[in-house]
Amino acid sequence: MDKKPFEYAPAPESRALVSIKPQYGLFINGSWVEPLFKEKFATINPANEEVLSKISQAGKSDVDRAVKAARDAYTKTWSKMPAKERGKYLFRIARIMQERAREFAVLESLDNGKPIRESRDVDVPLAAAHFFYHAGWADKLDYAGLGNSPKPHGVVGQIIPWNFPVLMLAWKIAPALATGNTVVLKPAETTPLTALLFAEVCQQAELPAGVVNIITGDGVTGSTLVNHPGVDKIAFTGSTEVGKLIARSIAVTGKSATLELGGKAANIVFEDAAIDQAVEGIVNGIFFNQGHVCCAGSRLIIQENIHDEVLEKLKRRMALIRVGDPLDKNTDLGAINSAAQLAKIKELSTAGDAEGAFRWSPECELPKKGFWFAPTIFTGVTQSHRIAREEIFGPVLSILTFRTPQEAIEKANNTPYGLSAGIWSEKGSRILWASKELKAGVIWANTFNKFDPASPFGGYKESGWGREGGRHGLAAYLKGAK
Amino acid sequence: MVTLVDGSEESLRTYLKTLPGVDKVGADQRAAMLATRSIKTTSKSWAIDMAIQMVDLTTLEGADTEGKVRAICAKAVHPDPTDFSVPSVGAVCVYNDLVKVTRQNLDANGGSHIPVAAVTTAFPSGRASFPVKIQDTKDALDDGATEIDMVIDRGAFLSGKLGLVFDEIKSIKELCADRAHLKVILETGELVTYDNVRKASYLAMLAGADFIKTSTGKVTPAATAPVVLVMLEAVRDYYVQTGLRIGVKAAGGIRTTKDAIKQLVLVNEIAGPDWLNPQYFRIGASALLNDLLLQRMKLASGHYSGSNYVTLD
C-alpha cells in the first residue's frame, strides 16, 4: 500500500500581479511629489530580505505641505460637499479595492510577510468592507444618535502599524472621510507599499485633491505629524509605549485622540468547551498573522483538569502549521515583519526559558534568509513571568491554568492591558457571566479574531482610548459626540 | 482493547455524554479553511490516483440490472481502457441481490482483488424488522460480499433508543465476523447536528464498526466537509483511546476531482496520513470517477479532453 505522505507541492500566487516602482515620493494634494527632505529608506520583503523599493522620509516641511493640503481640501471642498456625495466617493473606493483585491493581497504579503491566504481572505476583503460600511453612514450621521448635526474635527493625523497595513488604513481613513474629515496618514516604515497603492486608488476614484494625503517615514515623521499645530485630531494604532508619548505630547493642546495600543489577551478554555474547536481557536488566536496582532490570544488559561488533553491536541495541531513562503497559498505562518521584531520575540522567549517555563515548538524547517520564528508554546507559565505580562507580538503562546471560574477571571484581568479576551464553553450562562466580569474591550465566545466593520473595537486600561468601527467608531471622528 | 462501555443503554448514555460538544461555527470555519488548500502538479497527480483507489464505485438504483452491473465491473477493474496504468477502484457497491453477479463479473475480468460491498439492513431507510435486516445481511454475505454497508435506525437514535441502535450494529458485526468489513452508515443528513454526528460515530465504533460512513446518497445534505471533519476527529480520538483504527467513508455529493481532493486534505490534516489509503478512507461515488479520469488525462497531456473520451460506465 502506498504510504507516501501527502505533500503539497508549491502553489505560489503570481508576483507579476503587482508592479512596484523602484522608488516612491509622497502623495500630497492628489499627486505624487518628491520630498523636500531628500532622504530615502528601503522597504524590504521580510521573507527573503530583498529590497522592494526606496521610500521617502518625509521631513517637517513635507508634513507642513500635507497638513496644508488637507486643511485646504477640508475648508474648500470636503466640508462643503453634500454628505451623500462623500458617500459616493467611499463606495467608489470600496469597489476599486475589491477590483484590485489580488494586487493588494500580493503586495501586502510581499511587504509584510503575512501568508497570502490571510491577506487574500481577511485583510483585503475586510478593508473593502470598512469602506462599504462607512460609505453608508456618510449621509445618515444626523440619525446615528450622536447628537444633532454632529461636526467633523477637520484635519486628522493618522499613524498606522505594520501588522495589518491596508486594513488599519481602512479602519482609519473610512470613518474619517465618512464623517467629513480630511486625512494625513503615515503608514509604518516597514510596510508602506499598500498605502502607496491606496493613493493610486484615490486618484482612480477621482477623490478631490488633498482629502487623503499619504506621507511616509519613521517615528520622527510620525512625531512631527502628531505635534503639528494644524492637526485637529490624532488617530494612532501601535505600541502602548508610543501611545503614551502621543498622549503626553497632545496634552493641553486641545487635540483629541483615539489610541489603539497593545494587548495581552486571555483565551480562557473551560472544561465544558468544544475541545476541537477550542484548539482551532487557540491556534487562530496566537498564530494568525504570526501573532502580530494587538488582540492576539497570547495567554491561554486552561482549566487544570483538561490541561493535558488540550495540550496534546494543541501540539498535534501545531505540527500541521505550514511555515514558509508567504506567497504560497498553503502557507499558514509567514515571516516575522522585521529584524527588530524578531529580536524582541527572541529576547522575550529567552526570558521565558530563564524564568523556568517550558518551551515547545513542532519540528519545522525555517528558511535560511529572512526573519522567521517557529510557532512556540510555553507551558508552566505563571502570572509573574515576563512572558505572561509583556506583549510579545509574535507566534509565542504562554499557557497557564486555573481551578475555578473566579480564578480564571482574576488571572485574565491581572494585566495592565484590556483589549480582548476569549471564552470557550458550551454553557451559555457561564459565557454571559464571564464576559461581564472580564475587563476587555472585545470578548469573543467560542471564536477568536473575528472582525466586522459594524462592531466597535478598542480597549480598557493601557490598551487604549476610544473605539474604532461601528457607531462608536464614528463618534471618535465627530466633535462632542458621545 | 480498552472497553469504554458494557453495552447497556445506561452505559452508552453515560459515555456519550462525556464527549465534548462540537461548535458548529468553528467546525464550519475549519472545514472552509482546509478547502482553500491549493493542490497542484505532483501532489495533484498523487491525489488523483489515490482517490481512484478509494472510490467505492456504486450503483444503487431500482433500475439496476445484470447488464448495468457488468458494465460497472469492467470499469472498476480498468477505469480507463486506454491507459492500464490507472489503478482499479476500492470496491464495487451494489444492492444485495446483485452481489453474486457482481462477484462473478469482477472475477471474470481480472478484478478478483476488488471487494464487493453490499448495502443491507433495509437500505436506505432502515425501516424494517430486525429479522429482515439480519436476513438481508446474510444473503449478501452468502453471495460473496466482503464489505457490508449497513444503515443505522435513525428514528431509534433520535428518540434516544441508543441501546437498540447499538445492538443492531453489534448483531450485524457478529454476522460479518471475519467474512466481511462492516461499514456503518449514519445518514448524517437526517441526524442534522454535528453533536449527533459525533455521538453516532462513537456509538457505531463502540458497537464494532470497521468503517463509519456519512450517508446513503439518497438524502441531502450528505458528505459535507464539516460532517466528514467531525467523523475524522472521532476516528482519530477513538484511535488514541483504544488503539483501534476505524475507517471513514464519505458518500454522497462528491462529484468532482476538486471535491475529492478536498476530502483527501481533510483526511490528511484531521485524522492524519495513516488514514490516507483505501484501507481507511473510501469515497462512495459514481460520477466522480470520470472526472478523476479527465483530470488525470489533463495532467498527463496538458489539455482537457471531453466527456466522450471517458466511458459512460
Boltz contact constraints between the chains, C-beta under 6 A:
constraints:
  - contact:
      token1: [A, 1]
      token2: [B, 277]
      max_distance: 6.0
  - contact:
      token1: [A, 5]
      token2: [B, 273]
      max_distance: 6.0
  - contact:
      token1: [A, 6]
      token2: [B, 268]
      max_distance: 6.0
  - contact:
      token1: [A, 6]
      token2: [B, 276]
      max_distance: 6.0
  - contact:
      token1: [A, 7]
      token2: [B, 43]
      max_distance: 6.0
  - contact:
      token1: [A, 8]
      token2: [B, 43]
      max_distance: 6.0
  - contact:
      token1: [A, 9]
      token2: [B, 40]
      max_distance: 6.0
  - contact:
      token1: [A, 9]
      token2: [B, 41]
      max_distance: 6.0
  - contact:
      token1: [A, 9]
      token2: [B, 42]
      max_distance: 6.0
  - contact:
      token1: [A, 9]
      token2: [B, 43]
      max_distance: 6.0
  - contact:
      token1: [A, 11]
      token2: [B, 38]
      max_distance: 6.0
  - contact:
      token1: [A, 11]
      token2: [B, 40]
      max_distance: 6.0
  - contact:
      token1: [A, 274]
      token2: [B, 20]
      max_distance: 6.0
  - contact:
      token1: [A, 274]
      token2: [B, 21]
      max_distance: 6.0
  - contact:
      token1: [A, 274]
      token2: [B, 22]
      max_distance: 6.0
  - contact:
      token1: [A, 274]
      token2: [B, 23]
      max_distance: 6.0
  - contact:
      token1: [A, 275]
      token2: [B, 20]
      max_distance: 6.0
  - contact:
      token1: [A, 276]
      token2: [B, 233]
      max_distance: 6.0
  - contact:
      token1: [A, 277]
      token2: [B, 23]
      max_distance: 6.0
  - contact:
      token1: [A, 277]
      token2: [B, 26]
      max_distance: 6.0
  - contact:
      token1: [A, 280]
      token2: [B, 26]
      max_distance: 6.0
  - contact:
      token1: [A, 280]
      token2: [B, 30]
      max_distance: 6.0
  - contact:
      token1: [A, 320]
      token2: [B, 269]
      max_distance: 6.0
  - contact:
      token1: [A, 329]
      token2: [B, 38]
      max_distance: 6.0
  - contact:
      token1: [A, 330]
      token2: [B, 37]
      max_distance: 6.0
  - contact:
      token1: [A, 330]
      token2: [B, 38]
      max_distance: 6.0
  - contact:
      token1: [A, 426]
      token2: [B, 21]
      max_distance: 6.0
  - contact:
      token1: [A, 446]
      token2: [B, 23]
      max_distance: 6.0
